[in-house]
Amino acid sequence: MSKSEKRKYTRTREFRAEAVKLVLEQGMTLEEASASLALPKGTLANWVSAAKRGGDAAVRPGGRSVSELEAEVARLRKIVKNRGHFPSDEAATKLLFLALRNIEKDWKMPQRTWKLA
């Protein structure tokens, strides 16, 4: 089979995300993960390095792009600006909490379970 006759396989974004999670979150080595997924080690290594660099939002754990995060920050700033004065820090915190609760409805990826600080 010549180079021009080789089949090009495309994987879904979900498949890529799950493959990267095996390496980054579950601690599998590239060799183990690529063998279990019947995937070339180099391909998986490229996906993992792209996720670490922040390349593909669907592959990166958390799954949100920089532009989505910037849009969320802009919405929060607009809410704080429109509200103006806060009688206390607690009032500002409560407003941001309620705003984030409403913004979460627009998120495309499922919310992660956040731990209390």
CYANA upper distance limits for C-alpha pairs under 8 A (distance plus 0.5 A):
  1 MET  CA      5 GLU  CA      6.43
  1 MET  CA      6 LYS  CA      7.09
  2 SER  CA      6 LYS  CA      7.02
 11 ARG  CA     15 PHE  CA      6.74
 11 ARG  CA     16 ARG  CA      7.24
 12 THR  CA     16 ARG  CA      6.91
 13 ARG  CA     17 ALA  CA      6.62
 13 ARG  CA     58 ALA  CA      6.59
 13 ARG  CA     59 VAL  CA      7.34
 14 GLU  CA     18 GLU  CA      6.69
 14 GLU  CA     58 ALA  CA      7.73
 14 GLU  CA     59 VAL  CA      8.17
 15 PHE  CA     19 ALA  CA      6.62
 16 ARG  CA     20 VAL  CA      6.68
 16 ARG  CA     47 TRP  CA      7.65
 16 ARG  CA     58 ALA  CA      8.38
 16 ARG  CA     59 VAL  CA      6.35
 17 ALA  CA     21 LYS  CA      6.69
 17 ALA  CA     58 ALA  CA      6.59
 17 ALA  CA     59 VAL  CA      4.60
 17 ALA  CA     60 ARG  CA      7.32
 17 ALA  CA     61 PRO  CA      8.01
 18 GLU  CA     22 LEU  CA      6.89
 18 GLU  CA     59 VAL  CA      8.25
 19 ALA  CA     23 VAL  CA      7.47
 19 ALA  CA     33 ALA  CA      7.69
 19 ALA  CA     37 LEU  CA      8.30
 19 ALA  CA     44 LEU  CA      7.86
 20 VAL  CA     24 LEU  CA      6.55
 20 VAL  CA     25 GLU  CA      8.50
 20 VAL  CA     44 LEU  CA      7.89
 20 VAL  CA     47 TRP  CA      7.21
 20 VAL  CA     48 VAL  CA      6.06
 20 VAL  CA     51 ALA  CA      8.05
 20 VAL  CA     59 VAL  CA      7.07
 20 VAL  CA     60 ARG  CA      8.11
 21 LYS  CA     25 GLU  CA      5.57
 21 LYS  CA     26 GLN  CA      6.98
 21 LYS  CA     61 PRO  CA      7.47
 22 LEU  CA     26 GLN  CA      5.46
 22 LEU  CA     27 GLY  CA      7.01
 22 LEU  CA     28 MET  CA      6.32
 22 LEU  CA     33 ALA  CA      7.03
 23 VAL  CA     27 GLY  CA      5.67
 23 VAL  CA     28 MET  CA      5.28
 23 VAL  CA     29 THR  CA      6.50
 23 VAL  CA     30 LEU  CA      6.99
 23 VAL  CA     33 ALA  CA      7.30
 23 VAL  CA     48 VAL  CA      8.06
 24 LEU  CA     28 MET  CA      8.11
 24 LEU  CA     48 VAL  CA      8.15
 28 MET  CA     32 GLU  CA      6.61
 28 MET  CA     33 ALA  CA      6.54
 29 THR  CA     33 ALA  CA      6.67
 30 LEU  CA     34 SER  CA      6.39
 30 LEU  CA     41 LYS  CA      6.86
 30 LEU  CA     44 LEU  CA      7.51
 30 LEU  CA     45 ALA  CA      7.30
 31 GLU  CA     35 ALA  CA      6.53
 31 GLU  CA     41 LYS  CA      6.82
 32 GLU  CA     36 SER  CA      6.66
 33 ALA  CA     37 LEU  CA      6.67
 34 SER  CA     38 ALA  CA      6.26
 34 SER  CA     39 LEU  CA      5.33
 34 SER  CA     40 PRO  CA      6.55
 34 SER  CA     41 LYS  CA      5.86
 34 SER  CA     44 LEU  CA      7.08
 35 ALA  CA     39 LEU  CA      6.98
 35 ALA  CA     40 PRO  CA      8.44
 35 ALA  CA     41 LYS  CA      8.44
 39 LEU  CA     43 THR  CA      7.63
 39 LEU  CA     44 LEU  CA      7.55
 40 PRO  CA     44 LEU  CA      7.08
 41 LYS  CA     45 ALA  CA      6.57
 42 GLY  CA     46 ASN  CA      6.67
 43 THR  CA     47 TRP  CA      6.88
 44 LEU  CA     48 VAL  CA      6.67
 45 ALA  CA     49 SER  CA      6.62
 46 ASN  CA     50 ALA  CA      6.58
 47 TRP  CA     51 ALA  CA      6.66
 47 TRP  CA     59 VAL  CA      7.85
 48 VAL  CA     52 LYS  CA      6.72
 49 SER  CA     53 ARG  CA      6.65
 50 ALA  CA     54 GLY  CA      6.54
 50 ALA  CA     55 GLY  CA      5.29
 50 ALA  CA     56 ASP  CA      7.00
 50 ALA  CA     60 ARG  CA      8.43
 51 ALA  CA     55 GLY  CA      6.15
 51 ALA  CA     56 ASP  CA      6.64
 51 ALA  CA     57 ALA  CA      8.09
 51 ALA  CA     59 VAL  CA      6.26
 51 ALA  CA     60 ARG  CA      4.98
 51 ALA  CA     61 PRO  CA      8.02
 52 LYS  CA     60 ARG  CA      7.58
 54 GLY  CA     60 ARG  CA      6.94
 55 GLY  CA     60 ARG  CA      8.13
 56 ASP  CA     60 ARG  CA      6.69
 56 ASP  CA     65 SER  CA      8.11
 57 ALA  CA     61 PRO  CA      8.47
 57 ALA  CA     62 GLY  CA      8.46
 57 ALA  CA     63 GLY  CA      5.32
 57 ALA  CA     64 ARG  CA      5.76
 57 ALA  CA     65 SER  CA      5.40
 58 ALA  CA     63 GLY  CA      5.39
 58 ALA  CA     64 ARG  CA      7.67
 59 VAL  CA     63 GLY  CA      7.01
 60 ARG  CA     64 ARG  CA      8.21
 62 GLY  CA    109 MET  CA      8.29
 62 GLY  CA    112 ARG  CA      8.28
 63 GLY  CA    109 MET  CA      7.07
 64 ARG  CA     68 GLU  CA      6.75
 64 ARG  CA     69 LEU  CA      7.40
 64 ARG  CA    109 MET  CA      8.05
 65 SER  CA     69 LEU  CA      6.95
 66 VAL  CA     70 GLU  CA      6.58
 67 SER  CA     71 ALA  CA      6.60
 68 GLU  CA     72 GLU  CA      6.82
 69 LEU  CA     73 VAL  CA      6.80
 70 GLU  CA     74 ALA  CA      6.64
 71 ALA  CA     75 ARG  CA      6.76
 72 GLU  CA     76 LEU  CA      6.84
 72 GLU  CA    103 ILE  CA      7.96
 73 VAL  CA     77 ARG  CA      6.65
 74 ALA  CA     78 LYS  CA      6.65
 75 ARG  CA     79 ILE  CA      6.78
 76 LEU  CA     80 VAL  CA      6.76
 76 LEU  CA     96 LEU  CA      7.52
 76 LEU  CA     99 ALA  CA      7.53
 76 LEU  CA    100 LEU  CA      8.32
 77 ARG  CA     81 LYS  CA      6.51
 78 LYS  CA     82 ASN  CA      6.56
 79 ILE  CA     83 ARG  CA      6.70
 79 ILE  CA     99 ALA  CA      8.19
 80 VAL  CA     84 GLY  CA      6.79
 80 VAL  CA     92 ALA  CA      8.41
 80 VAL  CA     95 LEU  CA      8.48
 80 VAL  CA     96 LEU  CA      8.36
 86 PHE  CA     91 ALA  CA      6.60
 86 PHE  CA     92 ALA  CA      6.52
 87 PRO  CA     91 ALA  CA      7.09
 88 SER  CA     92 ALA  CA      7.26
 89 ASP  CA     93 THR  CA      6.70
 90 GLU  CA     94 LYS  CA      6.56
 91 ALA  CA     95 LEU  CA      6.73
 92 ALA  CA     96 LEU  CA      6.79
 93 THR  CA     97 PHE  CA      6.60
 94 LYS  CA     98 LEU  CA      6.71
 95 LEU  CA     99 ALA  CA      6.60
 96 LEU  CA    100 LEU  CA      6.52
 97 PHE  CA    101 ARG  CA      6.72
 98 LEU  CA    102 ASN  CA      6.95
 99 ALA  CA    103 ILE  CA      6.66
100 LEU  CA    104 GLU  CA      6.48
101 ARG  CA    105 LYS  CA      7.76
102 ASN  CA    106 ASP  CA      8.33
103 ILE  CA    107 TRP  CA      7.64
104 GLU  CA    111 GLN  CA      8.10
107 TRP  CA    111 GLN  CA      8.32
